[in-house]
Amino acid sequence: MSFDVNAIRAQFPILQQSINGKALVYLDNGATTQKPDAVIDAISHYYRHDNANVHRGAHTLSDRATGLFEQAREDVRGFINAQSTEEIIWTKGTTEGVNLVAFSWGRDNLKRGDRVLVSTMEHHANIVPWQLLAAQTGAELVPIPVDEIGQIDLQAYDDLLDERVKLVSVVHVSNALGTVNPVKAITDKAHAVGARVLIDGAQSVAHWPLDMQALDCDFYVFSAHKMYGPMGIGVLYGKKAILDAMPPFMGGGEMIETVSFAGTTFNRLPFKFEPGTPNVAGVVGLGAAVRFLQSLDRQAVAAHEQAVLDYAVDRAHHYEGLRLIGDSDQRAGVLSFVLDAGHPSDIGMLLDQQGIAVRTGNHCAMPIMERYGVPGTVRASFALYNTREEVDALFNGLDKAKTFLL
């Protein structure tokens, strides 16, 4: 098993720069990852050579664009081991994927007295759509408690599961805590009471291989920009039989078969859920990101990322005045903390002056911040190009920040 992090870093042009006179230390990967040359070049090549609208075009450029567009769908299918490309729906990102399920499947299947379970650690994008849906249908949104170290309380989850539960929607990896949830066990328990399961994979998809057939969830959503691809494009995976039964989310071109004023019939999967002109360049970039990841030894990548995270956690445990928010031994990619020395936003600003990019605030996860009694945290989040030396730079940066704050 080998992993040459310097060779990887050389493929990311944005990392080869200074910020405020210091070498950039980019630790905001939970918000968005940087893009390798392979992705940047694929998007540029598409616009320079193949730009056209896809499907039904009677010319060569459209044929080439369509080929790239649908090849990317096959790339994603293989990447997550879905059964069919009909199960791969293009979206704008994770948020749209959750909303699509909420307002297509949810409106069609939920009624007064039904329950949707989400964990207390969810991103707002996996809370608010269900709140809106509950207000419209009379269903109830019920939070699953999280314990002190940032893990879902599985006993409480078991106690909540009954015939009233129609959907369980949980994050695979918490963006605010880094906790890796036992999504296979959560899925199996939900299926045992007849509930559907949606998994928010925004923070997991870049870190290790996914297998939809083994996981057996009903829906899985993620965004390209958190797996080294472009912004504005994402994926909803859904089991074909469930997607077939769902009504369209939006109306327009491409998602139809026939239109007349007497009525409309809808296209087959996956096009039924893809109205309008698609983000073809984004899809091309996503396909390139998938191929970039697939070209690597994913086990070696995961081992490198875990070693960097473990080193950061160990340093945090020994850093005076620092409190980790979420300290599960099952975590990935995220170090979330508060310092006695000052407010997270002040710490983030002082780190930026030293070229260190982190994120501060509630991370669109207010309920879990309330659970821990903090207004927000400093979040350092890691990717395959990060190093132990960058972790050292972070803690050296915290030392310097403290001298300004104390």
C-alpha positions in Angstrom: 0.0 0.0 0.0 1.5 3.3 -1.0 0.3 6.9 -1.2 2.4 9.8 -2.4 0.7 12.9 -1.1 3.2 15.2 -2.7 2.4 13.8 -6.1 -1.3 14.2 -5.4 -0.8 17.8 -4.2 1.0 18.6 -7.5 -2.2 17.9 -9.4 -4.2 20.6 -7.5 -3.1 24.0 -8.9 -4.9 26.1 -6.3 -2.7 24.6 -3.5 0.4 26.0 -5.1 -0.1 29.5 -3.8 0.4 31.8 -0.8 -2.3 33.5 1.2 -1.3 36.6 3.2 2.3 35.8 2.6 2.0 32.2 3.9 1.8 28.9 2.1 -1.9 28.0 1.8 -3.1 25.4 4.3 -6.5 24.5 3.0 -8.6 22.8 5.8 -12.1 23.7 4.6 -12.8 20.5 2.6 -16.1 19.9 4.4 -17.4 23.0 2.7 -15.8 22.2 -0.7 -12.8 20.3 -2.0 -10.3 21.7 -4.4 -10.2 20.5 -8.0 -7.4 18.5 -9.7 -6.1 19.3 -13.2 -8.1 16.3 -14.5 -11.4 17.9 -13.6 -10.4 21.4 -14.7 -9.1 20.1 -18.0 -12.2 18.0 -18.7 -14.5 21.0 -18.2 -12.3 23.3 -20.3 -12.0 20.7 -23.1 -15.8 20.3 -23.1 -16.4 24.0 -23.6 -13.6 24.3 -26.1 -14.5 21.3 -28.2 -17.8 19.6 -27.4 -20.2 22.3 -26.1 -23.8 21.5 -27.2 -27.1 20.6 -25.7 -27.5 16.9 -25.1 -30.0 14.4 -26.5 -32.0 14.7 -29.7 -29.4 16.9 -31.4 -29.0 16.1 -35.1 -25.3 17.1 -35.3 -21.9 15.9 -34.2 -21.3 18.2 -31.3 -24.6 17.2 -29.6 -23.7 13.5 -30.2 -20.3 14.1 -28.5 -21.8 16.0 -25.6 -24.5 13.4 -25.1 -21.8 10.7 -25.1 -19.8 12.5 -22.4 -23.0 13.2 -20.4 -24.2 9.6 -20.4 -20.8 8.1 -19.9 -20.5 10.2 -16.7 -23.8 8.6 -15.5 -22.3 5.2 -16.1 -19.1 6.2 -14.3 -21.2 7.3 -11.2 -23.3 4.1 -11.4 -20.1 2.0 -11.1 -18.6 4.4 -8.5 -21.4 3.7 -6.1 -22.3 0.2 -7.4 -25.9 1.0 -8.3 -27.7 -1.6 -10.4 -28.7 0.7 -13.3 -28.0 4.1 -14.7 -31.8 4.6 -14.5 -31.1 4.9 -10.7 -28.7 7.9 -11.2 -30.6 11.2 -11.2 -28.6 14.5 -11.8 -29.4 17.3 -9.4 -27.9 20.6 -8.4 -26.4 19.0 -5.3 -27.3 17.2 -2.1 -29.9 19.8 -1.0 -31.9 19.4 -4.2 -31.7 15.6 -3.9 -33.3 15.7 -0.4 -35.9 18.2 -1.6 -36.7 16.0 -4.6 -37.4 13.0 -2.4 -39.3 15.1 0.1 -41.6 16.7 -2.4 -42.0 13.8 -4.8 -42.0 10.7 -2.7 -43.0 12.5 0.5 -46.1 14.3 -0.9 -47.2 11.0 -2.5 -46.7 8.8 0.6 -47.0 10.8 3.8 -50.2 11.7 5.7 -51.3 12.9 9.1 -50.0 10.6 11.8 -47.0 9.4 9.9 -43.5 10.1 11.1 -40.2 11.0 9.6 -37.1 10.4 11.7 -33.9 12.5 11.4 -30.9 12.7 13.7 -30.1 15.7 15.8 -26.8 16.1 14.0 -28.4 16.7 10.6 -27.5 19.6 8.2 -30.3 22.0 7.8 -30.8 20.6 4.3 -31.9 17.3 5.8 -34.2 19.0 8.3 -36.0 22.0 6.7 -37.4 20.0 3.6 -39.1 17.6 6.0 -40.4 20.4 8.2 -42.0 22.0 5.1 -43.4 18.6 4.1 -44.8 17.9 7.6 -46.6 21.3 7.6 -48.2 20.3 4.3 -49.1 16.7 5.0 -49.7 16.6 8.8 -46.8 14.2 9.2 -44.5 14.6 12.2 -40.8 15.2 12.1 -39.1 13.5 15.1 -35.4 14.0 16.0 -33.2 11.0 17.0 -31.1 12.0 20.1 -27.3 12.2 19.9 -25.1 11.3 22.9 -22.3 13.4 24.5 -19.5 12.1 22.2 -21.6 12.8 19.0 -23.0 9.4 18.2 -26.7 8.6 17.4 -28.3 7.0 20.4 -29.2 3.7 18.9 -31.4 2.6 21.8 -33.4 5.8 21.4 -33.6 5.1 17.7 -34.9 1.6 18.4 -37.5 3.0 20.8 -38.8 5.5 18.1 -39.2 2.8 15.4 -42.8 1.7 15.0 -45.4 1.4 12.2 -45.9 5.2 12.3 -42.4 5.7 10.9 -42.5 6.0 7.1 -39.0 7.5 6.4 -35.6 7.7 8.2 -33.3 10.3 6.8 -29.8 10.5 8.3 -26.3 11.7 7.4 -23.6 9.2 6.7 -20.9 11.5 8.1 -21.7 14.6 10.1 -20.5 17.8 8.6 -20.4 19.4 12.0 -18.9 16.6 14.1 -17.3 14.2 11.7 -19.2 11.2 13.2 -19.5 8.2 10.9 -23.0 6.8 11.5 -23.8 3.1 11.3 -26.0 3.6 8.2 -26.3 -0.1 7.3 -27.7 -1.0 10.8 -29.9 2.1 10.7 -31.2 1.1 7.3 -31.9 -2.5 8.3 -33.8 -1.4 11.4 -35.9 1.0 9.4 -36.7 -1.6 6.8 -37.8 -4.0 9.5 -40.8 -1.6 10.3 -41.5 -0.9 6.6 -39.9 2.5 6.5 -37.9 4.0 3.6 -34.3 5.3 4.2 -32.5 8.3 2.7 -28.8 8.7 3.4 -27.1 12.1 3.1 -23.7 11.2 1.7 -22.3 14.7 1.1 -19.4 14.2 3.6 -18.8 10.5 2.9 -18.5 10.1 -0.8 -14.9 11.4 -1.1 -13.5 9.2 1.7 -14.2 5.6 0.8 -15.9 3.4 -1.8 -19.7 3.2 -1.6 -21.9 0.2 -2.5 -25.6 0.9 -2.9 -26.5 -2.7 -3.3 -24.8 -3.8 -0.1 -26.1 -0.7 1.9 -29.6 -1.3 0.6 -30.8 2.2 1.4 -33.7 3.5 -0.7 -32.1 6.9 -1.5 -28.6 8.3 -1.3 -27.7 11.9 -2.1 -24.3 13.7 -2.6 -22.6 16.6 -4.3 -19.8 16.7 -6.8 -18.0 19.6 -5.3 -17.2 17.7 -2.1 -15.5 14.9 -4.0 -13.1 17.1 -6.1 -15.7 17.8 -8.8 -17.4 21.1 -9.8 -20.1 23.0 -7.9 -23.7 23.0 -9.1 -24.0 19.3 -9.8 -25.0 16.3 -7.6 -26.6 12.9 -7.6 -29.7 11.3 -6.3 -29.5 7.6 -6.2 -32.8 5.8 -5.8 -34.0 2.3 -6.2 -35.6 1.9 -9.6 -38.9 0.6 -8.4 -39.4 3.5 -6.0 -38.3 6.1 -8.5 -40.7 4.6 -11.1 -43.6 5.1 -8.7 -42.7 8.7 -7.8 -44.4 11.6 -9.6 -42.1 14.2 -11.3 -40.6 16.9 -9.0 -40.6 19.6 -11.7 -42.1 20.0 -15.1 -40.5 21.1 -18.3 -38.7 19.8 -21.3 -36.8 16.5 -21.4 -38.9 15.0 -18.5 -41.9 14.5 -20.8 -42.8 11.8 -23.4 -45.8 13.7 -24.9 -47.5 17.0 -24.2 -50.9 18.2 -25.3 -53.5 20.4 -23.7 -55.5 17.2 -23.0 -52.6 15.9 -20.8 -49.0 15.0 -20.6 -47.2 11.7 -20.3 -43.7 11.5 -18.7 -40.4 10.2 -19.8 -38.7 7.1 -18.5 -36.0 7.1 -15.8 -33.8 8.9 -15.2 -35.0 11.7 -17.5 -38.4 11.9 -15.7 -36.6 13.8 -12.9 -34.3 15.9 -15.1 -36.3 18.8 -16.6 -34.7 21.6 -18.6 -31.3 22.2 -20.0 -28.9 20.2 -17.8 -25.5 21.3 -16.3 -23.6 19.3 -19.0 -20.2 20.8 -18.1 -20.8 20.0 -14.4 -21.7 16.4 -15.3 -18.5 16.1 -17.4 -16.5 17.5 -14.5 -18.2 15.0 -12.1 -17.3 12.2 -14.4 -13.7 13.3 -14.4 -13.7 13.5 -10.6 -15.0 9.9 -10.4 -12.3 8.7 -12.7 -9.7 10.7 -10.7 -10.7 8.9 -7.5 -11.0 5.6 -9.2 -7.4 5.9 -10.5 -6.1 6.0 -7.0 -5.7 3.2 -4.5 -8.8 4.0 -2.4 -7.6 1.9 0.6 -4.3 3.8 0.6 -6.2 7.1 0.3 -8.4 6.2 3.3 -5.4 5.1 5.4 -3.6 8.4 4.7 -6.7 10.5 5.5 -7.3 8.5 8.7 -3.7 8.9 9.8 -3.8 12.7 9.3 -7.1 12.9 11.2 -5.9 10.7 14.0 -2.8 12.9 14.3 -5.0 16.0 14.5 -7.3 14.4 17.1 -4.3 13.4 19.2 -2.9 16.9 19.1 -6.4 18.3 20.0 -6.7 16.1 23.0 -3.4 17.5 24.3 -4.0 21.1 23.5 -4.7 23.2 26.6 -8.0 25.1 26.5 -9.4 23.2 23.4 -12.7 21.2 23.6 -13.6 18.9 20.8 -17.3 19.1 19.8 -18.0 15.5 18.9 -15.4 13.0 19.9 -16.6 9.7 18.5 -13.9 7.1 17.7 -15.9 6.6 14.5 -15.2 9.8 12.6 -14.0 11.0 9.2 -12.6 14.2 7.8 -13.6 16.7 10.5 -12.1 18.2 13.6 -14.6 20.5 15.2 -13.7 22.4 18.4 -14.0 25.5 20.6 -11.2 27.3 22.3 -11.4 29.0 25.7 -9.3 31.8 24.3 -11.9 33.3 22.0 -14.9 33.2 19.7 -14.7 30.8 16.7 -15.1 33.6 14.2 -12.1 35.5 15.7 -10.0 32.4 15.7 -10.9 31.8 12.0 -9.9 35.3 11.1 -6.6 35.1 12.9 -5.8 31.7 11.2 -6.6 33.2 7.8 -4.0 35.9 8.4 -1.5 33.0 8.6 -2.8 31.4 5.4 -4.8 28.7 7.1 -8.4 28.2 5.8 -10.9 26.8 8.2 -14.7 27.2 8.6 -16.4 28.8 11.6 -20.0 29.0 12.8 -22.8 26.6 13.2 -22.1 24.8 9.9 -25.8 24.8 9.0 -26.4 22.4 11.9 -28.0 24.6 14.6 -29.7 21.8 16.5 -26.4 19.9 17.2 -24.8 23.2 18.3 -27.7 23.7 20.7 -27.2 20.1 21.9 -23.7 21.0 23.0 -24.5 24.5 24.2 -22.2 26.4 21.8 -23.0 29.0 19.2 -20.6 27.5 16.7 -17.2 25.8 16.3 -13.9 26.1 14.5 -14.0 23.3 11.9 -10.9 21.9 10.3 -11.8 19.4 7.6 -9.4 17.2 5.7 -9.0 15.7 2.3 -6.6 13.4 0.5 -4.1 16.1 -0.2 -3.7 17.3 3.5 -0.6 16.4 5.5 0.6 16.1 9.1 2.7 19.2 8.5 -0.5 21.1 7.8 -2.0 19.8 11.1 1.1 21.2 12.8 0.6 24.5 11.0 -3.0 24.6 12.3 -1.9 24.2 15.9 1.0 26.6 15.5 -1.5 29.0 14.1 -3.8 28.5 17.2 -0.8 29.3 19.4 -0.3 32.6 17.6 -4.0 33.3 17.6 -4.2 32.8 21.4 -1.5 35.5 21.9 -3.8 38.0 20.3 -6.9 36.9 22.2 -5.5 36.5 25.7 
